[in-house]
């Protein structure tokens, strides 16, 4: 399983019980071809409502985040499962996935850490092919959350074929090295720790690995040698350059109570792609839950509460956008 602590062959398995989202909605286990063929498949959950008018691929955020939106690092919000259920009630299907080397996709690769952005783009295209074969649709909507938004952008910018459009949720509008630097400096208690982080980030941006023995101990998990190859690949991506190359409809969804990605990021993406639709959602945080105060502790508490529903405005914005941009027949 990936150790990063950023602050940030078609197959179908057996049908399970109908989802609670709707009496006519069925969830199934679904598999896509893994990167090494026979080694093992990629795994996910396909939610198929009756009279589905679109299918959305939900691409998860950073670190060991599973298909439901939970992580052993302390996130138990289940926001992707709830998002899939909410979309199903709007007659929009979805596939939510486990990353290569993790959880249900554990056998797809021997080392989940040995990955690049291009690898995740390859996996996204494998999922697109699987979904198209299953649904008969000409294209698939890509919904990326947080770091997953960058993967959706990279996919659509490099290989736009078979992509209906992009839905970027809580997605950074700057290089992620800059985002992490800002997060480090946001806490005055970090002091010289943040400066040391900047040095490490600059090395990785230049394509150089960092000797962690030279770093303050609190920074070692962030710049774990096992994930430095991925960080080099990740920090090389500029979201504004990627989105400027996108030629499919784009929705930018940003909660105004997000502690990790701000409205400035959403506005930067919008500026780089003026025809994109921007949905700024008051009282919505990074895990898509409703937060009505500036209390940071209360905001973070929602990350561990799977019983707390996601904000209805998130699903509403997505459904409205898909309705306004029907995919070609």
DRENGU-799272 format. One line per 10 residues: their letters; for each residue x, z, y of C-alpha. Coordinates in Angstrom, 3 decimals, m for minus. Layout:
<nodes>
A> X,Z,Y ~ ...;
</nodes>
This chain:
<nodes>
XXXXXXXXXX> 0.000,0.000,0.000 ~ 1.230,m0.858,3.429 ~ 2.916,2.006,5.263 ~ 2.443,0.791,8.807 ~ 0.885,3.287,11.197 ~ 0.171,0.980,14.128 ~ m1.690,2.896,16.927 ~ m3.279,0.831,16.483 ~ m9.842,m20.613,m7.988 ~ m13.125,m19.455,m6.899;
XXXXXXXXXX> m14.406,m16.346,m8.618 ~ m17.536,m14.233,m8.483 ~ m17.988,m10.908,m10.249 ~ m21.195,m9.252,m11.386 ~ m24.133,m8.640,m9.086 ~ m24.725,m5.051,m8.006 ~ m27.856,m3.357,m6.729 ~ m29.595,m4.779,m3.634 ~ m28.167,m3.520,m0.369 ~ m30.017,m0.895,1.609;
XXXXXXXXXX> m29.900,m3.294,4.563 ~ m32.896,m5.229,3.241 ~ m35.018,m5.458,0.130 ~ m34.108,m9.171,m0.054 ~ m30.408,m8.732,0.610 ~ m28.007,m8.746,m2.326 ~ m24.366,m7.610,m2.305 ~ m21.950,m9.066,m4.823 ~ m18.273,m8.722,m5.557 ~ m16.551,m11.990,m4.682;
XXXXXXXXXX> m13.019,m13.233,m5.297 ~ m10.815,m15.853,m3.682 ~ m7.642,m17.403,m4.988 ~ m4.618,m15.225,m4.290 ~ m1.317,m16.479,m2.873 ~ 0.407,m16.595,m6.245 ~ m2.262,m18.262,m8.321 ~ m2.552,m16.465,m11.626 ~ m0.990,m13.221,m10.384 ~ m4.264,m11.847,m9.074;
XXXXXXXXXX> m7.192,m12.669,m6.801 ~ m8.192,m11.525,m3.356 ~ m11.324,m9.367,m3.436 ~ m14.252,m8.742,m1.143 ~ m17.983,m8.087,m0.845 ~ m20.439,m10.900,m0.195 ~ m23.675,m9.838,1.509 ~ m26.306,m12.551,1.163 ~ m29.616,m12.006,2.995 ~ m32.645,m14.171,2.386;
XXXXXXXXXX> m32.943,m17.173,4.694 ~ m29.319,m16.747,5.780 ~ m28.490,m18.976,8.737 ~ m24.731,m18.363,8.865 ~ m21.901,m16.622,7.027 ~ m19.287,m14.491,8.763 ~ m15.868,m13.592,7.330 ~ m14.963,m10.090,8.560 ~ m11.168,m9.778,8.916 ~ m9.985,m6.134,9.013;
XXXXXXXXXX> m7.717,m4.435,11.518 ~ m4.196,m3.047,11.172 ~ m2.633,m0.986,8.425 ~ m4.292,m0.022,5.144 ~ m7.844,m0.716,6.301 ~ m10.232,m1.613,3.490 ~ m13.195,m3.963,3.411 ~ m15.586,m1.240,4.628 ~ m13.402,m0.329,7.620 ~ m11.885,2.844,6.187;
XXXXXXXXXX> m8.257,3.897,5.831 ~ m6.314,6.651,4.040 ~ m4.709,7.296,7.432 ~ m7.878,9.065,8.530 ~ m10.441,6.422,9.492 ~ m13.730,6.853,7.635 ~ m16.102,5.102,10.031 ~ m17.339,2.434,7.559 ~ m17.905,0.137,10.529 ~ m17.454,m3.122,8.591;
XXXXXXXXXX> m19.971,m2.114,5.930 ~ m22.446,m1.145,8.633 ~ m21.723,m4.343,10.532 ~ m22.420,m6.412,7.405 ~ m25.685,m4.559,6.853 ~ m26.717,m5.023,10.487 ~ m25.962,m8.749,10.360 ~ m27.965,m9.046,7.143 ~ m31.016,m7.684,8.930 ~ m30.547,m10.596,11.350;
XXXXXXXXXX> m30.375,m13.021,8.376 ~ m26.630,m13.520,8.791 ~ m24.518,m13.312,5.667 ~ m20.998,m11.904,5.520 ~ m17.901,m11.474,3.412 ~ m15.753,m8.425,4.114 ~ m12.368,m8.300,2.436 ~ m9.427,m6.260,1.200 ~ m6.028,m7.489,2.358 ~ m3.514,m8.881,m0.091;
XXXXXXXXXX> m1.776,m6.112,m2.043 ~ m4.361,m3.449,m1.151 ~ m7.427,m1.912,m2.778 ~ m9.407,m4.589,m4.667 ~ m6.739,m7.183,m3.791 ~ m3.897,m4.969,m5.080 ~ m2.816,m7.418,m7.797 ~ m2.643,m10.441,m5.499 ~ 0.974,m9.675,m4.501 ~ 3.563,m7.192,m5.754;
XXXXXXXXXX> 4.322,m5.820,m2.266 ~ 1.649,m5.496,0.436 ~ 4.370,m4.907,3.033 ~ 6.052,m8.278,2.432 ~ 3.638,m10.231,4.611 ~ 3.592,m12.334,7.776 ~ 0.889,m13.609,10.094 ~ 1.144,m17.002,8.369 ~ 0.470,m15.285,5.025 ~ m2.737,m13.759,6.378;
XXXXXXXXXX> m3.736,m17.151,7.798 ~ m3.244,m18.623,4.313 ~ m5.469,m15.911,2.848 ~ m8.114,m16.543,5.502 ~ m8.227,m20.195,4.528 ~ m8.558,m19.259,0.891 ~ m11.591,m17.164,1.833 ~ m13.054,m19.992,3.921 ~ m12.812,m22.358,0.928 ~ m14.409,m19.769,m1.349;
XXXXXXXXXX> m17.289,m19.054,1.045 ~ m17.984,m22.747,1.647 ~ m18.076,m23.397,m2.097 ~ m20.433,m20.483,m2.638 ~ m22.819,m21.143,0.255 ~ m22.578,m24.913,0.620 ~ m21.924,m24.463,4.338 ~ m19.697,m26.872,6.281 ~ m17.936,m24.049,8.104 ~ m17.507,m20.263,8.295;
XXXXXXXXXX> m17.574,m17.896,11.285 ~ m14.438,m15.767,11.648 ~ m14.960,m12.221,12.925 ~ m11.703,m10.381,13.526 ~ m11.602,m6.728,14.503 ~ m8.563,m5.360,16.361 ~ m5.476,m6.862,14.657 ~ m7.885,m8.946,12.588 ~ m8.851,m10.732,15.796 ~ m5.285,m11.979,16.097;
XXXXXXXXXX> m5.465,m13.322,12.531 ~ m8.731,m15.095,13.355 ~ m7.128,m16.606,16.470 ~ m4.050,m17.729,14.557 ~ m6.246,m19.367,11.910 ~ m8.483,m21.242,14.358 ~ m5.553,m22.291,16.555 ~ m3.504,m23.668,13.676 ~ m6.214,m24.942,11.324 ~ m9.571,m25.376,13.128;
XXXXXXXXXX> m11.188,m27.323,10.320 ~ m14.039,m25.484,8.599 ~ m14.224,m22.775,11.311 ~ m17.683,m22.571,12.964 ~ m16.468,m20.265,15.707 ~ m14.627,m17.046,16.518 ~ m15.947,m13.541,17.155 ~ m13.143,m11.377,18.537 ~ m14.030,m7.679,18.433 ~ m11.728,m5.141,20.119;
XXXXXXXXXX> m8.957,m7.737,20.138 ~ m5.820,m7.352,22.249 ~ m5.249,m9.923,24.978 ~ m1.519,m9.246,25.097 ~ 1.344,m9.358,22.635 ~ 0.937,m6.330,20.391 ~ 4.411,m5.076,21.268 ~ 3.188,m4.671,24.845 ~ 0.045,m2.878,23.648 ~ 2.051,m0.396,21.575;
XXXXXXXXXX> 4.452,0.215,24.458 ~ 1.523,0.977,26.748 ~ 0.068,3.382,24.203 ~ 3.382,5.214,23.899 ~ 3.735,5.547,27.667 ~ 0.095,6.617,28.120 ~ 0.965,10.101,26.874 ~ 3.252,11.850,29.421 ~ 4.389,14.213,26.677 ~ 6.188,11.349,24.949;
XXXXXXXXXX> 8.846,11.204,27.668 ~ 12.034,9.545,26.395 ~ 10.280,8.908,23.081 ~ 8.366,6.056,24.723 ~ 11.588,4.623,26.147 ~ 13.142,4.611,22.678 ~ 10.041,2.856,21.394 ~ 10.495,0.159,24.037 ~ 14.058,m0.460,22.841 ~ 12.832,m0.885,19.262;
XXXXXXXXXX> 10.021,m3.194,20.346 ~ 12.436,m5.408,22.311 ~ 14.681,m5.743,19.261 ~ 11.770,m6.740,17.047 ~ 10.480,m9.231,19.637 ~ 13.919,m10.866,19.530 ~ 13.661,m11.107,15.746 ~ 16.108,m8.290,15.005 ~ 15.462,m5.422,12.638 ~ 15.838,m1.851,13.910;
XXXXXXXXXX> 17.983,0.847,12.343 ~ 15.493,3.696,12.104 ~ 18.216,6.344,11.864 ~ 18.812,5.734,15.586 ~ 15.175,6.448,16.467 ~ 13.545,9.796,17.264 ~ 11.857,11.031,14.051 ~ 8.275,10.639,15.373 ~ 8.862,6.888,15.770 ~ 10.149,6.309,12.237;
XXXXXXXXXX> 6.680,5.803,10.642 ~ 5.723,3.303,13.335 ~ 8.868,1.216,12.762 ~ 9.122,1.760,9.008 ~ 11.753,m0.680,7.634 ~ 9.241,m1.839,5.018 ~ 6.976,m3.358,7.689 ~ 9.530,m4.546,10.218 ~ 9.327,m8.114,8.911 ~ 5.604,m8.081,9.548;
XXXXXXXXXX> 6.095,m6.544,13.001 ~ 8.551,m9.299,13.932 ~ 5.946,m11.870,12.911 ~ 3.151,m9.989,14.680 ~ 4.989,m9.414,17.960 ~ 5.777,m13.137,18.184 ~ 2.072,m13.951,18.612 ~ 0.618,m14.356,22.108 ~ m3.187,m14.051,21.938 ~ m3.710,m15.881,25.241;
XXXXXXXXXX> m1.659,m18.869,24.069 ~ m3.535,m18.919,20.768 ~ m7.006,m18.725,22.302 ~ m6.142,m21.490,24.782 ~ m5.738,m23.832,21.785 ~ m9.084,m22.941,20.201 ~ m11.761,m25.656,20.334 ~ m14.656,m23.859,18.644 ~ m17.144,m21.437,20.266 ~ m15.639,m18.021,21.021;
XXXXXXXXXX> m17.306,m14.638,21.555 ~ m15.231,m11.749,22.905 ~ m16.811,m8.355,22.167 ~ m15.264,m5.327,23.860 ~ m16.471,m1.737,23.956 ~ m15.886,0.002,27.275 ~ m15.100,3.337,25.541 ~ m12.343,1.806,23.396 ~ m9.225,4.002,23.429 ~ m6.963,1.371,21.822;
XXXXXXXXXX> m7.911,m1.956,23.380 ~ m9.249,m2.145,26.924 ~ m11.525,m4.369,28.951 ~ m8.408,m5.790,30.594 ~ m7.534,m7.321,27.212 ~ m10.967,m8.900,26.884 ~ m10.736,m10.268,30.402 ~ m7.288,m11.757,29.716 ~ m8.709,m13.566,26.681 ~ m11.642,m14.812,28.734;
XXXXXXXXXX> m9.317,m16.043,31.486 ~ m7.257,m17.976,28.934 ~ m10.410,m19.532,27.453 ~ m12.947,m19.826,30.302 ~ m15.750,m21.224,28.141 ~ m15.699,m18.147,25.875 ~ m18.628,m15.730,26.024 ~ m17.608,m12.210,27.086 ~ m19.737,m9.247,25.982 ~ m18.630,m5.933,27.532;
XXXXXXXXXX> m20.542,m3.147,25.805 ~ m20.943,0.203,27.609 ~ m20.532,3.372,25.526 ~ m18.993,1.553,22.517 ~ m15.593,2.614,21.149 ~ m12.925,1.014,18.954 ~ m14.745,1.716,15.688 ~ m17.964,0.349,17.210 ~ m19.689,3.722,17.477 ~ m21.664,4.981,20.465;
XXXXXXXXXX> m19.746,7.374,22.734 ~ m21.374,8.549,25.967 ~ m18.634,10.633,27.588 ~ m14.961,10.508,28.553 ~ m14.176,13.257,26.023 ~ m11.248,11.814,24.057 ~ m11.644,14.290,21.191 ~ m15.316,13.398,20.783 ~ m14.411,9.716,20.776 ~ m11.790,10.161,18.070;
XXXXXXXXXX> m14.153,12.320,16.019 ~ m16.367,9.282,15.433 ~ m13.506,7.622,13.518 ~ m14.146,10.001,10.633 ~ m17.953,9.862,10.508 ~ m19.402,7.210,8.212 ~ m22.910,8.596,8.730 ~ m22.843,7.778,12.433 ~ m24.332,4.279,12.900 ~ m22.519,1.569,14.791;
XXXXXXXXXX> m23.910,0.711,18.212 ~ m26.854,m1.721,17.922 ~ m25.473,m3.736,20.841 ~ m22.578,m4.949,18.664 ~ m24.810,m6.677,16.107 ~ m27.164,m7.887,18.828 ~ m24.338,m9.601,20.747 ~ m23.031,m11.316,17.615 ~ m26.441,m12.480,16.391 ~ m27.368,m13.811,19.829;
XXXXXXXXX> m24.109,m15.765,20.038 ~ m24.492,m17.316,16.583 ~ m28.068,m18.303,17.433 ~ m26.839,m19.985,20.630 ~ m24.136,m21.921,18.777 ~ m25.646,m23.262,15.546 ~ m23.150,m24.735,13.116 ~ m23.384,m28.485,12.380 ~ m25.372,m29.438,9.291;
</nodes>
